[in-house]
Structure formats: C-alpha cells, structure tokens
Amino acid sequence: MSYYAKAIFWYMQGRKSYTRTAFEISSTNFRSLDDYDAKNMSFMVTGGSTGIGRAVALSLSKKRGTNVHIVCRNKKNGEETLEAIKNEKHPESEAFLHLVDLSDPIEVTKFSKNFISQGYKLNVLINNAGVLSNTLEYNRWGIERSFCLNVLAMYILTRDLGQHLVSSSNNLTKPRVIFVSSGGMLTSSLKHEKPDFVPIPFDGVAVYAHHKRQEVVLADIFSDLHSDIHFSSM
C-alpha cells in the first residue's frame, strides 16, 4: 500500500481512534494524576519548553516533591517555561533547565555524561522532542537533521542514561522511558536498510511518519535489552 493510500486509511480510522474526540472518550477510564505519589522522583522531558512537553513538565512540577528537568534548545522558550513552572509548581518541587541541541549527536552524548556526573538522579525519561521539517537539512556529519533530533537523540539518551535510571531507582520504583510517537507512524513501514531514509523529492510529512515508526520500534528493542526498565510508546 502506498504512503498516500495509508494516509487516507489512517485519516478515516484516526478520526475515531487518534483525535481529540477519541482522547476524551478514553480519558473517562484514566486514573487521575492526583492518585500517583511522585515524591522524590526525578523526570526528564525533552522538548519540554513548548507544546506537549511543556504541558507535561508543568503538570509534573505540580506534584509534591518532584524534580523536573526540561531539555530544549531555545533559551527564550526554555526560560519562559521555567518561570511559568516556578510560579505554579508545588512548593516542595524543583525544576531545572538544560539547553541542548538535540540535533547534534555529540552535544547529546556530552549532555548525558554531564547529567550523570553532576549527581542528578533520574527515574523517568520522557523522549518527547520532535520536529516536522518542511525543508531538507543536513548537519555537519552529513546526516539529515530531523532524523538526528527525532530518532538519534532518543536513542543516545536512552542508551546513555539507561543504567543511571536503574541505579537511581533503588528498587523502590521501576524506572520508565516513554517515547512520544504519533498516530501518523501508522502510515509508514519501517525501512530497515536505510534508517535515515529521505525520499526524493523531499517529503517532510513522510519522513516524520517514518521517524515516529522508528521511535516505536526503538521502544520495543530497548525493552528487550533492559528488563529492569519499563518502556512505553504513545
């Protein structure tokens, strides 16, 4: 089935299964966040300065005794989010801002090492950052930029922080890694032979859908490698 045929099929199904309406129906069965005790737990949210990431970071900071680490590239957005959190967070919670270019694999690797060496603990990693690019851009290593941000950064962070997640848990709470994907991934099959697949002519939506498919597969692969960590894709 071609990409466009899958897109049409997904649209018809997605209207019922992946839209706001579907969320509102499903949410009647969700447990309230108020039911969870997150005291002394530490969370990292990539892309935590805007959109879903910001909403998640803000919500977590309102829980008693949490530490929320916001990872983003844009200093202005990051500082605005940090200020908003400080105004609304629980008095016993803390928020931290880390400015990282997630499209730069070397910078991501360096950040992971520094995070551990600075003594921060981590119980939950939320791989949320993502970009749908309308133009084809390559980084200094000749790798397509959105692939680095959407997929490679998630891989590096999960790989490098995995053991730290386990050691931070002290057997009290099973550490978690969450990959924030998209229903759009259902329109793309996995291209094993070309992880940084780029169609010619460039199609940002198709590339983004493939990246979101890869994120789900990454969660499956890591879950097989680390039975002591709970992996989710959503």
Order of alpha helices (4+ residues) and beta strands (2+ residues): alpha-alpha-beta-alpha-beta-alpha-beta-alpha-beta-alpha-beta-alpha-beta
